[in-house]
């Protein structure tokens, strides 16, 4: 296959658009408001929120590009190089989809021998998608789970989180995104269960407004990838806001999920080699004719992609509470201190994760203590207000 034919096929594979659910129409998410006499008030288990229950704080740098992730192919002498990076805070959500599309492109090559650069969630899922197509795959990386950026994520199906500036969207990129999101959403549903640490959980969005506002990314996410919800009126829920919108969402536990992906990759004959790459010319020393670049923020130095910037996030964890089976989100923002993001709590087996930071252009991995204080204190106030309602612990 000549260079022109190969790149033409690669571009077609990356932009293929074969799912009915990826139409561009906007359909509002359904919100049910059952009559008050048709349901009873919510009773939720109470989070024990206090500073003496803090067990750790972790920091990760989301790889953000204002124009969105990069998913494209190019020739590097006789090698095929496919780029798959820059997913912002959506890597856990989209990786099965962009990995699928990258593997489609790789399959245009006549050899089934591939190298994946990077061992975070994007590298691991891409490697698995290649293996499903019969590739012999080696992962090259500087770090592996549990020491990757992916391990530091809150992790759920949030495919537009920290992903793109809406004004920078192009029709071609939007098609890529929607196809990737559709593929990933279906794949994650098939992985639910304790082995992968993927499950469905209720999220409560807490607000004083009777309607949820439009997403900042507009109609980017198709309506069929948004679950319907229920609005609880004042007096029907235990939260200190007027309204609570409840929706089922996918939760991913990174420590379980990433280790399971590593096990799967190795059990299918994959290999992991610890190695550092400084320039694209270092790729030429690899024996594999197909290379997939999944280096995330590392592509800024490796490829000179200066559009890549970190969105620093941090999570503070309370002692685990197995009885807590719901997530909370609140649009309380402090742009100067924490960036353009609200606060949120996600229960996991390794702790109750409290988040609410997205500091653009901040490279340090040291926790922001002022932001940590604010996020923890706001959650202490939230759950103390729930306790004052006098509700006894009960499951949803």
C-alpha positions as CSV (number, residue, x, y, z in Angstrom):
1,X,0.0,0.0,0.0
2,X,1.5,3.4,-1.0
3,X,1.7,6.4,1.3
4,X,-1.2,8.3,-0.2
5,X,-3.5,5.3,-0.2
6,X,-2.6,4.4,3.4
7,X,-3.2,7.9,4.8
8,X,-6.5,8.2,2.8
9,X,-7.7,4.9,4.3
10,X,-6.5,6.0,7.8
11,X,-8.4,9.3,7.6
12,X,-11.5,7.5,6.4
13,X,-11.3,5.0,9.3
14,X,-10.9,7.8,11.8
15,X,-13.9,9.7,10.5
16,X,-16.2,6.8,9.9
17,X,-19.6,7.6,11.2
18,X,-21.7,4.5,11.4
19,X,-23.9,4.8,14.5
20,X,-27.5,6.0,14.3
21,X,-27.1,7.6,17.7
22,X,-24.6,10.1,16.5
23,X,-27.0,12.4,14.7
24,X,-26.5,16.1,15.4
25,X,-30.0,16.8,16.6
26,X,-30.5,18.1,20.2
27,X,-32.9,16.3,22.4
28,X,-33.4,17.6,25.9
29,X,-32.8,15.2,28.7
30,X,-35.9,13.9,30.3
31,X,-36.7,15.1,33.8
32,X,-39.5,13.5,35.6
33,X,-41.5,15.3,38.3
34,X,-43.8,12.6,39.7
35,X,-46.8,13.8,41.7
36,X,-45.9,14.2,45.3
37,X,-48.3,11.5,46.4
38,X,-46.7,9.0,44.1
39,X,-43.3,9.0,45.9
40,X,-41.9,9.3,49.4
41,X,-39.1,11.7,50.5
42,X,-35.6,10.5,49.9
43,X,-33.7,8.9,52.8
44,X,-30.0,8.6,52.2
45,X,-27.1,7.2,54.3
46,X,-25.2,10.1,55.8
47,X,-21.5,10.8,55.0
48,X,-19.4,11.2,58.1
49,X,-17.6,14.3,57.0
50,X,-14.8,15.7,59.1
51,X,-11.1,16.5,58.9
52,X,-10.1,13.6,61.1
53,X,-11.5,11.3,58.4
54,X,-9.2,12.6,55.6
55,X,-6.8,9.8,54.5
56,X,-5.0,11.3,51.5
57,X,-5.0,13.9,48.8
58,X,-3.9,13.1,45.2
59,X,-3.1,15.3,42.3
60,X,-3.3,14.7,38.5
61,X,-2.8,16.9,35.4
62,X,-5.5,16.5,32.8
63,X,-4.1,16.9,29.2
64,X,-6.3,19.6,27.7
65,X,-6.4,21.1,24.2
66,X,-8.8,24.0,23.5
67,X,-9.5,22.4,20.1
68,X,-10.1,18.9,21.6
69,X,-8.3,15.6,21.5
70,X,-6.0,14.6,18.6
71,X,-6.9,11.4,16.6
72,X,-5.1,11.2,13.3
73,X,-2.5,9.2,11.4
74,X,0.8,10.1,9.7
75,X,3.8,8.4,8.1
76,X,7.1,8.3,9.9
77,X,9.4,7.0,7.2
78,X,8.2,3.5,6.8
79,X,6.2,3.4,10.0
80,X,2.6,4.3,10.6
81,X,2.2,6.7,13.5
82,X,-1.3,7.2,14.9
83,X,-1.9,9.9,17.5
84,X,-4.5,9.4,20.2
85,X,-4.1,12.0,23.0
86,X,-5.3,15.2,24.6
87,X,-8.6,14.0,26.2
88,X,-8.7,16.5,29.1
89,X,-10.8,15.1,31.9
90,X,-12.6,12.7,29.6
91,X,-9.9,10.0,29.1
92,X,-11.7,7.5,31.3
93,X,-14.9,8.2,29.4
94,X,-13.7,8.2,25.8
95,X,-10.7,5.9,25.7
96,X,-12.5,2.8,24.5
97,X,-14.0,4.8,21.6
98,X,-10.9,6.6,20.5
99,X,-8.9,3.5,21.0
100,X,-11.3,1.6,18.7
101,X,-10.9,4.2,16.0
102,X,-7.1,4.3,16.4
103,X,-7.1,0.5,16.0
104,X,-9.3,0.7,12.9
105,X,-6.6,3.0,11.4
106,X,-3.8,0.6,12.4
107,X,-5.7,-2.3,10.8
108,X,-5.1,-0.6,7.4
109,X,-1.5,-1.6,7.7
110,X,-0.6,-5.0,6.3
111,X,1.4,-6.1,9.4
112,X,-0.1,-7.0,12.8
113,X,2.7,-5.8,15.0
114,X,2.1,-2.6,17.1
115,X,3.7,-0.4,19.8
116,X,1.6,1.7,22.1
117,X,3.3,4.6,23.8
118,X,1.8,5.2,27.2
119,X,0.2,3.0,29.8
120,X,-2.6,5.2,31.2
121,X,-6.2,4.4,30.4
122,X,-5.9,5.6,26.8
123,X,-2.9,3.4,26.1
124,X,-4.3,0.3,27.8
125,X,-7.7,0.5,26.0
126,X,-6.0,1.2,22.7
127,X,-3.8,-1.8,23.2
128,X,-6.8,-4.0,24.0
129,X,-8.6,-2.8,20.9
130,X,-5.5,-3.7,18.8
131,X,-5.3,-7.2,20.4
132,X,-9.0,-7.7,19.5
133,X,-7.9,-7.2,15.9
134,X,-5.1,-9.8,16.1
135,X,-2.2,-7.4,16.8
136,X,0.9,-8.5,18.7
137,X,1.2,-5.4,21.0
138,X,3.9,-4.0,23.2
139,X,3.3,-1.0,25.5
140,X,6.2,1.3,26.1
141,X,5.8,3.7,29.0
142,X,7.6,5.6,31.8
143,X,5.0,4.7,34.4
144,X,2.4,2.1,34.8
145,X,-0.7,1.7,37.1
146,X,-1.0,2.7,39.9
147,X,1.4,5.6,39.0
148,X,-0.4,7.1,36.0
149,X,-2.4,10.2,35.7
150,X,-5.4,8.0,35.0
151,X,-5.1,6.7,38.6
152,X,-5.7,10.2,39.9
153,X,-9.0,10.8,38.2
154,X,-12.5,10.9,39.8
155,X,-13.6,8.6,37.0
156,X,-17.1,8.3,35.6
157,X,-18.7,8.6,32.2
158,X,-18.2,12.4,31.8
159,X,-17.2,12.5,28.1
160,X,-17.1,16.3,27.8
161,X,-15.2,17.1,31.0
162,X,-12.3,19.5,30.4
163,X,-12.4,18.4,26.8
164,X,-12.8,21.3,24.4
165,X,-13.6,25.0,24.1
166,X,-17.0,25.0,22.4
167,X,-16.0,27.8,20.0
168,X,-13.1,25.7,18.7
169,X,-15.3,22.7,17.6
170,X,-15.2,21.7,13.9
171,X,-17.7,19.5,12.2
172,X,-15.0,16.9,11.5
173,X,-13.9,16.7,15.2
174,X,-17.5,16.7,16.4
175,X,-18.1,13.6,14.3
176,X,-15.0,11.9,15.7
177,X,-16.1,12.7,19.3
178,X,-19.7,11.5,18.9
179,X,-18.6,8.2,17.4
180,X,-16.0,7.7,20.1
181,X,-18.5,8.6,22.9
182,X,-21.0,6.1,21.5
183,X,-18.6,3.3,21.3
184,X,-17.1,4.0,24.8
185,X,-20.6,4.3,26.4
186,X,-21.6,0.9,25.1
187,X,-18.3,-0.7,26.1
188,X,-18.4,0.6,29.6
189,X,-21.9,-0.8,30.1
190,X,-20.6,-4.2,29.2
191,X,-17.8,-4.0,31.8
192,X,-20.1,-3.4,34.8
193,X,-19.3,-5.6,37.8
194,X,-16.6,-6.0,40.5
195,X,-13.8,-7.3,38.2
196,X,-13.5,-4.0,36.4
197,X,-14.9,-1.7,39.2
198,X,-17.5,-0.3,36.9
199,X,-21.0,0.3,38.2
200,X,-24.1,2.4,38.0
201,X,-24.8,4.9,40.8
202,X,-27.2,7.7,41.4
203,X,-25.9,11.3,41.1
204,X,-27.7,14.1,42.8
205,X,-27.1,17.5,41.3
206,X,-27.9,20.1,44.0
207,X,-29.2,23.5,43.0
208,X,-31.6,26.2,43.9
209,X,-32.8,26.5,40.3
210,X,-35.9,24.6,39.2
211,X,-34.3,23.7,35.9
212,X,-30.8,22.5,35.0
213,X,-29.0,24.8,32.7
214,X,-27.6,23.8,29.3
215,X,-24.1,22.2,29.3
216,X,-21.2,24.4,28.5
217,X,-20.4,22.3,25.4
218,X,-23.9,22.9,24.0
219,X,-25.3,20.1,21.9
220,X,-21.9,18.3,21.7
221,X,-23.0,15.2,23.6
222,X,-26.0,13.4,21.9
223,X,-29.1,13.2,24.0
224,X,-29.2,9.4,23.8
225,X,-25.9,9.3,25.9
226,X,-27.6,11.3,28.7
227,X,-29.7,9.4,31.1
228,X,-33.1,10.8,32.2
229,X,-33.6,12.0,35.7
230,X,-36.0,12.9,38.5
231,X,-36.4,16.4,40.1
232,X,-37.0,16.3,43.8
233,X,-38.9,19.3,45.1
234,X,-38.3,21.2,48.4
235,X,-39.2,18.9,51.2
236,X,-38.7,15.7,49.2
237,X,-35.0,15.4,49.7
238,X,-32.5,15.9,52.6
239,X,-30.1,18.3,50.9
240,X,-29.7,22.0,51.9
241,X,-30.7,23.2,48.4
242,X,-34.2,23.8,47.0
243,X,-34.0,21.1,44.4
244,X,-32.1,17.8,43.8
245,X,-31.9,16.3,40.3
246,X,-31.2,12.5,40.4
247,X,-29.8,10.7,37.5
248,X,-28.1,7.2,37.1
249,X,-24.5,7.6,36.0
250,X,-21.6,5.3,35.4
251,X,-18.9,5.2,38.1
252,X,-15.4,3.8,37.4
253,X,-13.0,3.0,40.3
254,X,-9.5,3.7,38.8
255,X,-7.5,1.4,41.1
256,X,-9.6,-1.6,40.2
257,X,-10.3,-0.7,36.6
258,X,-6.7,0.0,35.5
259,X,-5.3,-3.1,37.2
260,X,-7.9,-5.2,35.4
261,X,-7.0,-3.7,32.1
262,X,-3.3,-4.5,32.7
263,X,-4.2,-8.1,33.6
264,X,-6.3,-8.4,30.5
265,X,-3.6,-7.0,28.3
266,X,-0.9,-9.3,29.7
267,X,-3.2,-12.4,29.5
268,X,-3.6,-11.8,25.8
269,X,0.1,-11.9,25.3
270,X,0.9,-8.2,25.6
271,X,4.2,-6.9,27.0
272,X,5.1,-3.8,28.9
273,X,8.5,-2.2,28.7
274,X,9.6,0.7,30.8
275,X,11.2,3.3,28.4
276,X,11.4,7.0,27.9
277,X,11.0,8.7,24.5
278,X,12.5,12.2,24.0
279,X,11.7,12.9,20.3
280,X,9.7,11.3,17.6
281,X,12.9,10.0,16.1
282,X,13.2,7.7,19.0
283,X,10.3,5.8,17.6
284,X,12.4,4.7,14.7
285,X,14.4,2.4,17.0
286,X,11.2,0.3,17.7
287,X,10.8,-2.9,15.8
288,X,7.1,-2.4,15.4
289,X,5.9,-0.9,12.1
290,X,2.7,0.5,13.7
291,X,3.0,3.0,16.6
292,X,0.1,4.5,18.6
293,X,1.0,7.6,20.5
294,X,-1.0,7.8,23.8
295,X,1.3,9.9,25.8
296,X,-1.3,12.5,26.9
297,X,0.4,15.6,28.3
298,X,3.8,14.1,27.3
299,X,3.0,15.0,23.7
300,X,3.7,18.6,24.4
301,X,7.4,17.9,24.9
302,X,7.6,14.8,22.7
303,X,5.8,16.3,19.6
304,X,6.0,20.0,20.4
305,X,2.2,20.3,20.7
306,X,2.1,23.6,22.6
307,X,-1.7,23.7,22.5
308,X,-1.6,21.0,25.2
309,X,-1.9,22.5,28.7
310,X,-2.5,20.9,32.1
311,X,-5.8,21.3,34.0
312,X,-4.6,20.5,37.5
313,X,-7.1,18.5,39.5
314,X,-6.9,17.1,43.0
315,X,-9.0,14.7,45.1
316,X,-9.1,14.5,48.9
317,X,-10.4,11.2,50.2
318,X,-12.4,10.4,53.4
319,X,-12.3,7.0,55.0
320,X,-14.5,4.6,52.9
321,X,-18.2,4.2,53.9
322,X,-19.6,1.1,52.1
323,X,-23.2,2.2,52.8
324,X,-22.8,5.5,50.8
325,X,-24.2,4.6,47.4
326,X,-24.8,8.0,45.8
327,X,-22.8,10.8,44.3
328,X,-23.3,14.5,44.8
329,X,-22.5,17.5,42.5
330,X,-22.9,21.2,43.2
331,X,-22.1,24.1,41.0
332,X,-20.4,26.1,43.8
333,X,-17.5,27.6,41.9
334,X,-14.5,29.7,42.9
335,X,-12.8,30.5,39.6
336,X,-9.9,32.4,41.1
337,X,-9.0,29.5,43.5
338,X,-10.2,26.3,41.9
339,X,-11.0,27.0,38.3
340,X,-14.2,26.6,36.4
341,X,-15.7,23.6,38.1
342,X,-18.1,22.8,40.9
343,X,-17.6,20.5,43.9
344,X,-18.4,16.8,43.9
345,X,-18.3,13.7,46.0
346,X,-17.9,10.1,44.6
347,X,-18.0,7.1,46.9
348,X,-15.4,4.3,46.1
349,X,-14.1,1.3,47.8
350,X,-10.8,3.1,48.4
351,X,-12.4,6.2,49.9
352,X,-15.0,8.9,49.5
353,X,-13.4,11.1,46.8
354,X,-14.0,14.9,47.1
355,X,-13.2,17.0,44.1
356,X,-13.7,20.5,42.7
357,X,-10.5,21.8,41.1
358,X,-9.4,22.5,37.5
359,X,-6.4,24.9,37.5
360,X,-5.4,25.7,33.9
361,X,-1.7,25.9,33.1
362,X,-0.6,24.7,36.6
363,X,2.1,22.1,36.4
364,X,2.9,21.3,40.0
365,X,1.9,18.0,41.5
366,X,1.8,19.5,45.0
367,X,-1.7,19.9,46.4
368,X,-3.2,23.4,46.5
369,X,-3.9,23.6,50.2
370,X,-6.2,26.6,50.0
371,X,-8.4,24.7,47.5
372,X,-8.2,21.6,49.5
373,X,-9.5,23.4,52.6
374,X,-12.4,24.9,50.6
375,X,-13.5,21.7,49.0
376,X,-13.4,19.7,52.2
377,X,-15.1,22.4,54.3
378,X,-17.8,22.8,51.8
379,X,-18.5,19.1,51.9
380,X,-18.5,19.1,55.7
381,X,-21.1,21.9,55.6
382,X,-23.2,20.0,53.0
383,X,-23.4,16.8,54.9
384,X,-23.8,18.5,58.3
385,X,-26.8,20.2,56.9
386,X,-28.2,16.8,55.8
387,X,-27.6,15.5,59.3
388,X,-29.7,18.4,60.8
389,X,-32.7,17.1,59.0
390,X,-32.8,14.2,61.5
391,X,-32.8,11.5,58.9
392,X,-31.7,8.1,60.0
393,X,-29.2,6.2,57.7
394,X,-31.2,4.4,55.0
395,X,-30.5,3.2,51.5
396,X,-32.0,5.0,48.5
